[in-house]
Amino acid sequence: MRKVPVRLGAGNSYEIEIGAGALGAVGQTARRVLPANARRIALISNQRVFELYGARVEESLRESGFQVAHWLMGDGERHKSLRTLGRAVEFLSASGLERSDGVVAVGGGVVGDLAGFAAAVYLRGMAFVQAPTTLLAQIDASVGGKTAVNTRHGKNLIGAFHQPRAVVIDTETLQTLPTRELTAGWCEALKQGAVGSRRLFEGTHRFLVDEKAADQASAVEHGQSVDLKSKAGRDDQRESQLIELIAQQCAFKAKIVAQDERESVVRTDRLSRRILNFGHTVGHALEAVTEYRRFRHGEAVGYGMLVAGEISHRLGWLAAAELESLRSGVRLAGRLPRADDLSPASITRALAGDKKAVGGQVQWVLLEEIGRARIAGGEQFPPRVVRDSLEAVLHGR
């Protein structure tokens, strides 16, 4: 088990636990981090995830002496709403939770955001534990205490900072993920390296290259005699590499959060939490104009990174070779859904509702090089640069 500390003030520090089979120890973790007199756990998940892992998690919690009740929300961003939040809070109330009890979120970023927000507002704040089951949630959404719901005006417009008591990451859950969910997660992994650590970006890029080679080798071996002992050894090595890479991703995010927990709007330095919004400006707009039905969040961020990289290059800030490295990484992450039918004008209009605007101006996270981000207000360059960059990325013009 790898452990990554998230060091925050005012008693908000916690650990991220990473390992294969970690869900089987959620109960032990909850018992350790919750008050000694905690009796009840409210488990929030969705149908798909609960069918896979619910019994394991509930058994672990009961073995640690908790009474457990569960509630399942809908799957997808469109369910991350005030209406769903109301149902979640009603569930917490019906479960008879007291201030000393806790909430456990088992699922992807949507489940974690919704459950975390419910925990933040019920009884003016309850302890909760994150058990993220998607790659994106494991390296990003579960770390840092951002919880929120969407409105028709935009994504994550209503929320709270509410840190978990612990994050439990079971890498075995990635084996059951659809390909698109993995693509979404790898886009976010590349994002973190792109804005703050060339070493992390290159390590992620190298892992994806190796994964592609391993997939090709597996295809060749299919139907042929294979040395099972040798194959098991390769699988164990890949699992160890995956655990280490996720730990590095979490450590990077934890470092940023520790320096700027609440994302100060006046900070523009390299440790500002705002740099983690790279790719999110256009990404959120893409999600909004397609009503959260076409893109996984990370897929939209993949397009958003490419647009931000294109803007950076057109402004003369990012070298062509660096832009190509970014493009190569996104290609390795996986195939993105089509976006060539979307008009730059509609996306530009959606940008106006970005919640991170300051003084009426969209705040862009751009690149000077891989590993070094630059925050720039929309007033610093002509609107046509954004329009032309959208055309180039979405329509290949």
Rosetta blueprint (number, residue, H / E / L):
1 M L
2 R E
3 K E
4 V E
5 P E
6 V E
7 R L
8 L L
9 G L
10 A L
11 G L
12 N L
13 S L
14 Y E
15 E E
16 I E
17 E E
18 I E
19 G E
20 A L
21 G L
22 A H
23 L H
24 G H
25 A H
26 V H
27 G H
28 Q H
29 T H
30 A H
31 R H
32 R H
33 V H
34 L L
35 P L
36 A L
37 N L
38 A L
39 R L
40 R E
41 I E
42 A E
43 L E
44 I E
45 S E
46 N E
47 Q H
48 R H
49 V H
50 F H
51 E H
52 L H
53 Y H
54 G H
55 A H
56 R H
57 V H
58 E H
59 E H
60 S H
61 L H
62 R H
63 E H
64 S L
65 G L
66 F L
67 Q E
68 V E
69 A E
70 H E
71 W E
72 L E
73 M E
74 G L
75 D L
76 G L
77 E H
78 R H
79 H H
80 K L
81 S L
82 L H
83 R H
84 T H
85 L H
86 G H
87 R H
88 A H
89 V H
90 E H
91 F H
92 L H
93 S H
94 A H
95 S L
96 G L
97 L L
98 E L
99 R L
100 S L
101 D L
102 G E
103 V E
104 V E
105 A E
106 V E
107 G E
108 G L
109 G H
110 V H
111 V H
112 G H
113 D H
114 L H
115 A H
116 G H
117 F H
118 A H
119 A H
120 A H
121 V H
122 Y H
123 L H
124 R H
125 G L
126 M L
127 A E
128 F E
129 V E
130 Q E
131 A E
132 P E
133 T L
134 T L
135 L H
136 L H
137 A H
138 Q H
139 I H
140 D H
141 A H
142 S L
143 V L
144 G L
145 G L
146 K E
147 T E
148 A E
149 V E
150 N E
151 T E
152 R L
153 H L
154 G E
155 K E
156 N E
157 L E
158 I E
159 G E
160 A E
161 F E
162 H L
163 Q L
164 P L
165 R L
166 A E
167 V E
168 V E
169 I E
170 D E
171 T H
172 E H
173 T H
174 L H
175 Q H
176 T H
177 L L
178 P L
179 T H
180 R H
181 E H
182 L H
183 T H
184 A H
185 G H
186 W H
187 C H
188 E H
189 A H
190 L H
191 K H
192 Q H
193 G H
194 A H
195 V H
196 G H
197 S L
198 R H
199 R H
200 L H
201 F H
202 E H
203 G H
204 T H
205 H H
206 R H
207 F H
208 L H
209 V H
210 D H
211 E H
212 K H
213 A H
214 A H
215 D H
216 Q H
217 A H
218 S H
219 A H
220 V H
221 E H
222 H L
223 G L
224 Q L
225 S L
226 V L
227 D L
228 L H
229 K H
230 S H
231 K H
232 A H
233 G H
234 R H
235 D H
236 D H
237 Q H
238 R H
239 E H
240 S H
241 Q H
242 L H
243 I H
244 E H
245 L H
246 I H
247 A H
248 Q H
249 Q H
250 C H
251 A H
252 F H
253 K H
254 A H
255 K H
256 I H
257 V H
258 A H
259 Q H
260 D L
261 E L
262 R L
263 E L
264 S L
265 V L
266 V L
267 R L
268 T L
269 D L
270 R L
271 L L
272 S L
273 R H
274 R H
275 I H
276 L H
277 N H
278 F L
279 G L
280 H H
281 T H
282 V H
283 G H
284 H H
285 A H
286 L H
287 E H
288 A H
289 V H
290 T L
291 E L
292 Y L
293 R L
294 R L
295 F L
296 R L
297 H H
298 G H
299 E H
300 A H
301 V H
302 G H
303 Y H
304 G H
305 M H
306 L H
307 V H
308 A H
309 G H
310 E H
311 I H
312 S H
313 H H
314 R H
315 L L
316 G L
317 W L
318 L L
319 A L
320 A H
321 A H
322 E H
323 L H
324 E H
325 S H
326 L H
327 R H
328 S H
329 G H
330 V H
331 R H
332 L H
333 A H
334 G L
335 R L
336 L L
337 P L
338 R L
339 A L
340 D L
341 D L
342 L L
343 S L
344 P H
345 A H
346 S H
347 I H
348 T H
349 R H
350 A H
351 L H
352 A L
353 G L
354 D L
355 K L
356 K L
357 A L
358 V E
359 G L
360 G L
361 Q E
362 V L
363 Q E
364 W E
365 V E
366 L E
367 L E
368 E E
369 E E
370 I L
371 G L
372 R E
373 A E
374 R E
375 I E
376 A E
377 G E
378 G H
379 E H
380 Q H
381 F L
382 P L
383 P H
384 R H
385 V H
386 V H
387 R H
388 D H
389 S H
390 L H
391 E H
392 A H
393 V H
394 L H
395 H H
396 G L
397 R L
